């Protein structure tokens, strides 16, 4: 263990950066030659900050366990504190005499307001660093110094700025404090579900923490990057990276993943590398939008949709949430979400379109459900993607684009492996009938043990009628919505 000194500590405030490697704030704290006091604050009090959903809380619990173990190996414990961050930091400084604090930046308006308050009232040195994004939002601007609203020019500007910095290694050791403040026990935070405990399937699917992130990263680079451009849309084999929750909690650095994309040691064609890099920058784009439009989860980015006639339909919303719509690709996606806390990105688009266009239910209802059930519920990507699907957002899908769930299943789940996995009621139904079981011959349904309306629901809406209704609603609003 490193020698203990009597100097005042530097507070290392972990937030969305639960890792040791390529953590600029942690490296700065280590460089000061002072005792380092790592802390994490659970702030469910400050009204400016959005509380985590249930699945995120499950992930956070296990990620903090992992981070705590990693810090112990460097010689320091992680102190857990709870309350309004401004009050917690003030009390902590009075208790420890700390005159230095550092953190990596956050981009929600409420979070930034909290950070600004602490910087303005802190009696010592407060320093923030960029560790969550490849380029700060203040740097990626149009020629007239405005934020980008369309992705393609954003991507071009991003690339013109040159490659992001190289990632840096984790500190090899940290100096502990002589005395530690009184912290909380993690179990007292009750982040894990109890009655009922719906998390065992999440634990089977995921390994939260920095080590789990790098296991996932290495597996992706070894097996799936080479086919990323052609296979990323297929939910059955699922050859995506599945790194989104690790990125959301900062267990892995986007700098590490960016440079992975262009590391020639990994066998992949140029197209696959570019598509993977563009996915990382799409995440950046969402955060840059959040920076400029802080109410992205509450308000239409395109205010022309404020008068759109969304419908209140609790029964249909519940059927969608439970995966009981009668459309197998929709139900498979929603059940995958509930069972694993995650959903394949192609299917996210399909189920999102179904909610807002087939059912005409406000996109905010879907965003809230995803926020509560996704382990990668991200404050920028989640609302930005929902607004993209709804047609209300930046660079959004045209409002008249309506995903056909039948054709989407035919195209992207050709062998039916995805539907068979998550909709076991249809496990004996031949693949060619899975996209639209109600069109299968009665003899085929009977042989497969499927009785529509009993063993599997009939469609809650007719696709053609729902499409026509959506287009009519959009047509009535077109004068307001049209550019």
Helices and strands as residue ranges (DSSP letters): E 10-14, H 24-31, E 36-42, H 54-73, E 78-82, H 85-96, E 100-104, H 109-121, E 125-129, H 151-160, G 186-189, H 200-205, H 210-219, I 220-224, G 225-227, H 228-231, H 244-248, H 254-261, H 270-292, G 303-307, H 314-322, H 328-340, H 345-353, I 354-358, H 363-373, H 381-390, H 405-412, H 417-422, G 424-426, H 431-434, G 437-439, H 442-447, H 463-476, H 478-481
